């Protein structure tokens, strides 16, 4: 059982014009097999939250814990290991390398982890099949639709078998039908593989597929109808 927890998480950015409170006292918890949707309008703090949960930035106050280990207690090298081995990321802008094929893009995390070539090839083929792109392995991003590119991004995020999946507006550049199909795919993979997932979106319709919902406004958690005003997404 993998558990990602944030407690009273805040992030303030300093500038000459004054402090910007991007996130204020946000708490959440998500465990294996659960998909937590973080929703809210643009500028509500969703990306800041995912950046902190992924160890890409340090909070001004509060903590992020993975299986009880506080990120603040880890060195930069140890945190980099956590990011590469235990966390998978999906980006709104797909983040694919244009000159690489779909298979080569998915393979990147395994190369970083120095997985042997035979195992690497097998895992890439398996993941492309699971996201419905087994017949598109040799195509480059520009030869794929937006939905297909995002499926490649999802395969890349999961090919190293992380315990945590973080997805920042993964359907933001997709039409409504493609977005719904993408979200359904993510839900299925999260539940089938027992992954703890945090997915941000501004689309309330996509939240209906989640196990739990956390709503942000101006960097703070606000009352959410599905959880009767609780600021913490509860363990289900």
Long-range contacts (C-beta under 8 A, 24 or more apart in sequence): 1-31, 1-32, 2-31, 2-32, 2-66, 2-67, 2-86, 2-163, 2-164, 2-194, 2-195, 2-196, 3-29, 3-30, 3-31, 3-32, 3-65, 3-66, 3-67, 3-68, 3-196, 3-235, 4-29, 4-30, 4-31, 4-53, 4-64, 4-65, 4-66, 4-164, 4-196, 4-198, 5-29, 5-64, 5-65, 5-66, 6-49, 6-52, 6-53, 6-62, 6-63, 6-64, 6-65, 7-62, 7-63, 7-65, 8-61, 8-62, 8-63, 9-49, 9-52, 9-59, 9-61, 9-62, 9-63, 9-64, 10-59, 10-60, 10-61, 10-62, 11-48, 11-52, 11-57, 11-59, 11-60, 12-60, 21-219, 22-48, 22-219, 23-48, 23-49, 23-52, 23-59, 23-219, 23-220, 24-219, 24-220, 25-62, 25-220, 25-221, 26-62, 26-214, 26-216, 26-219, 26-220, 26-221, 26-231, 27-62, 27-221, 27-231, 27-232, 28-198, 28-214, 28-232, 28-233, 29-232, 29-233, 29-234, 29-235, 30-196, 30-197, 30-198, 30-212, 30-233, 31-196, 31-235, 32-163, 32-194, 32-195, 32-196, 33-190, 33-191, 33-194, 33-195, 33-196, 34-190, 34-196, 34-197, 34-211, 34-212, 34-235, 34-236, 35-186, 35-187, 35-190, 35-191, 35-197, 35-199, 35-209, 35-210, 35-211, 35-212, 36-197, 36-198, 36-199, 36-210, 36-211, 36-212, 36-213, 36-214, 36-233, 37-199, 37-200, 37-201, 37-206, 37-207, 37-209, 37-210, 37-212, 37-213, 37-214, 38-198, 38-199, 38-200, 38-201, 38-213, 38-214, 38-215, 38-216, 39-200, 39-201, 39-202, 39-203, 39-204, 39-206, 39-207, 39-213, 39-214, 39-215, 39-216, 40-202, 40-215, 40-216, 40-217, 41-202, 41-217, 42-202, 43-218, 44-216, 44-217, 44-218, 44-219, 45-216, 45-218, 45-219, 45-220, 46-168, 46-169, 46-200, 46-201, 46-202, 46-216, 47-168, 47-169, 47-200, 48-219, 49-200, 49-216, 50-166, 50-167, 50-168, 50-198, 50-200, 53-166, 53-198, 54-83, 54-87, 54-89, 54-166, 55-79, 55-82, 55-83, 55-87, 56-83, 66-164, 84-109, 84-112, 84-113, 84-160, 85-113, 85-160, 85-162, 86-162, 86-163, 86-164, 87-162, 87-163, 87-164, 87-165, 87-166, 88-156, 88-157, 88-158, 88-160, 88-162, 88-164, 88-165, 88-166, 88-195, 89-157, 89-165, 89-166, 89-167, 89-168, 90-150, 90-153, 90-154, 90-157, 90-165, 90-166, 90-167, 90-168, 90-170, 90-186, 91-153, 91-167, 91-168, 91-170, 92-168, 92-169, 92-170, 92-172, 92-173, 93-173, 94-141, 94-146, 94-149, 94-150, 94-152, 94-153, 94-173, 95-153, 96-141, 96-149, 96-152, 96-153, 96-156, 97-141, 98-140, 98-141, 98-142, 99-140, 100-140, 101-137, 101-138, 101-139, 101-140, 102-128, 102-133, 102-136, 102-137, 102-138, 102-139, 102-140, 102-141, 102-144, 102-148, 102-152, 102-155, 103-128, 103-137, 103-138, 105-141, 105-152, 105-153, 105-156, 106-152, 106-155, 106-156, 106-159, 107-159, 108-156, 109-156, 109-159, 109-160, 110-159, 110-160, 113-160, 123-159, 124-155, 124-159, 127-155, 127-156, 127-158, 127-159, 128-152, 128-155, 130-155, 130-189, 131-155, 131-185, 131-189, 132-185, 145-178, 146-173, 146-174, 146-178, 147-174, 147-178, 147-181, 147-182, 150-174, 150-182, 151-182, 151-185, 154-182, 154-185, 154-186, 154-189, 158-189, 158-193, 158-195, 161-193, 162-195, 163-195, 163-196, 164-195, 164-196, 164-197, 164-198, 165-190, 165-195, 165-196, 165-197, 165-198, 165-199, 166-197, 166-198, 166-199, 167-197, 167-198, 167-199, 167-200, 168-200, 169-200, 169-201, 169-202, 170-199, 170-201, 171-201, 171-203, 171-206, 172-201, 172-202, 176-205, 179-203, 179-206, 180-205, 180-206, 183-209, 184-209, 211-236, 212-236
